[in-house]
Amino acid sequence: TYLRGLKSVEGRLGSFLAVDEEGALAQAAAIDARIAAGEDVGPLAGVPIGIKDNLCTQGLATTAGSKQLDGYVPPYDATAVARLRAAGAVLLGKTNMDEFGMGSSCENSGFQPTHNPWDPERVPGGSSGGSASAVAANQVVAALGSDTGGSIRQPASFCGVVGVKPTFGRVSRNGLVAYASSLDCVGPMAQSVADAAALLSVIAGPDTADSTCSQRAAEDFTTGLLPAEQLGSTPLAGRRLAVIRETTGEGVDAGVSAALSSAIQHLKSLGAEVEEVSLPSFAVGLPAYYVIALSEASSNLSRYDGVRYGHRAEADELWEMYGKTRHAGLGSEVARRILMGTYALSAGYYDAYYKRAQQVRTLIQREVGAALQQYDALLCPAAPTPAYKLGEKTSDPLAMYKGDLMTVNLNLAGLPAVCLPCGFAEQPGGAKLPVGVQMIGRAFGEAELLQLAHVFE
Ligand code: GLN
């Protein structure tokens, strides 16, 4: 049923880079057989899932949205993917994304744009835009995304779905095509908090294949999510929340501000105290993020040399082969970022850029950490605007980068954050576009954060 539905809208949306019809039907049949045999089939048995194309899938092409990896078929599953399969999930296909996760609109995909299901003239956000649109259009029940600087939360906001960026290290990065290794997180995108919690419970937990993966045992994040009738009228009584002042006001779309205000009212009506907190370093997080992410990317992407993976150009000399391969395989935004990252790391500039950015990162970590000593969670929009039109920002990379203002700091701090639909922003023509609110929790506080999100929802 899901495959039929997926295909009926895929021509309009372009959420997928590959649909594995045969594989999905075989997985579903295998689960049926195990059920018939009375076996325990796992918590996600038969649930149709989409996988962002930067997560390795054994026997199924994985491109990370890049022509450089066109035709690459991984010999192994990413840990998160293997855990989903073991829990019985059925993988329908690989979702579109900005090349190597570098972008905020899916327009940097090396293969195709994806269209926002709410308005096909608009972007779904990025870089996990294919996962977001697939979940929003119910092409899959849920999907995996990855978030280096907002790539789960911003597309969740643009498409009106739930997105969870876990604490750094909560989910293994093994088998995730690296963008910026100190920031990359794998997480779920779903139609409800309960669904996202179910996926996170399966994919989280220690993994010896990723040395930065936390030793903390996996938790069942669904158990604390009480049904509505057990919550009482003020389930958030005693909870203290704060809106980050630097993320409201100037530069924020009026529709986004209105949706955030109504979210705050809703939280208060549930009994929470909502104050405002100032985090002065928040504004400098954006340049720090771009220095750190691009520096790490310039190092990570050196592996695409035409020797080890994917595309290789014909040439007589080694250097010529490198040059031609990378020129043909890597898109212009990726090239720009490798150049900027290499520049920031070069001798003589290291102290001025990379080192300073790391100092800013520490400042942000301390500031957000201190606020979370005082409050149970922090609130801000997931993006300053709702979904914009395809092509609107493609010629202005800086304008695109600025849209990441509200998300990147939490990657710098390594903290968990959930994006939840909280209303609609009305457009001049009368169209309504979804808006998401971001809730930020303490390190490894996903259980508490998801409980809060569930009550809000
Ligand atoms: N838009 C941000 C960037 O381009 C974040 C991307 C991401 O989280 N992968 O770097």
Boltz pocket constraint, residues with backbone or C-beta under 6 A from the ligand:
constraints:
  - pocket:
      binder: B
      contacts: [[A, 100], [A, 101], [A, 102], [A, 103], [A, 104], [A, 126], [A, 127], [A, 146], [A, 147], [A, 148], [A, 149], [A, 150], [A, 151], [A, 152], [A, 179], [A, 293], [A, 400], [A, 404]]
      max_distance: 6.0
